[in-house]
Amino acid sequence: ASLAVLASGGNAPPDPPMPSARAGEPAVAAGTLSPAVVGDLSKPGAVILAGERLAEVPGALTAAARLASVTGAKLGWIPRRAGERGAVEAGALPNLLPGGRRVGSAGASEVAAAWGVAALPGTPGLSTSEILSATATGDLGALLIGAVDPYDLPDPAAALHAIEQAGFVVSLELRVSAVTDRADVVFPVAAVAEKPGTFVNWEGRPGSFPAALPVPTVRTDLHVLAAIADEMDVHLGLPDVSAARAELARLTQPKTLPTATAAAPAVAASSLSSAGGLQDPGPGHSFLATWHNLLDAGRLQDGEPNLAATARPTVARMSAATAAEHGTADGGKITVATSRGEITVPVRIAEMPDRVVWLPTNSPGSQVRRALGAGHGSLVTVRSAE
């Protein structure tokens, strides 16, 4: 079998707030692959894998879907977070219902029947960014936030501002956070080890597990949400995890699923190249490449300094020519900045395109979204910090 990896790293955030010139992922997938690679992808068993960062590049997922269609290769998505594939299966995207049924499609009637309602709304819901935008403008008056870290969103400052504008905020959390600091009501819920559940891997295979550390007095998310729904006179009919699993199984069995789900993306790629390569950002500027290290400043490491201490050191990576242009070298220090803020870290020379700088997305001393308001492909300024 052949394998093509387009980008390493499921969220589908909107365009970042900073000016950007994206890397060439769409161009590669759309037609600059060598004939040998295209030939290999046309063989039986070929798989194209798309990762998290591909969603940040306008047109990249469209190009990947078209490449799969042209070659006949399977297309697989490998998200970063453990629960993302399961969330999609359960219908967490604004245009999808459980099992990949489209909102407003004929398959929606099956979900309506399972939920005991006459019909479901025919228009898609709101994405995370749209929910926050509507809250900031007063169109939404209340938020229920389940374990979302605002600093993991494309624009943390805008997210926190929206939460502060909400008339009422309910938080389901495990520990104190930026959301609980702003919430009117906080419900502490069971951690993964304290409750039964199901994870779905990137292939769509579910794996269920019992509670490893049962704590009878701790409520699960399901219990809390069901209690809130009952108070609002909306009865979910899911008294326990067995009922929830049974309902999801009915809605996601292959024999019950529609043959067509959501339409393939059709987003045009922006101008990405100049003379066959990346656009030149100009002196003093670079394009930002970024992704999460496996061990970084994630919230699940709170209170575990020994594990956190095994993480890779925080460094910026760039080519020798880029470092020289900014008056530094391997082992020196640089400052990467936007209009929002700056990050100063040591330099490591790597085999990279010139005028591209890499930073870890959320490591100690390099919290890109929080400090810079930037993301993968954003235009940043670079200067020596020595």
Disulfide bonds with the S-S distance in Angstrom:
none
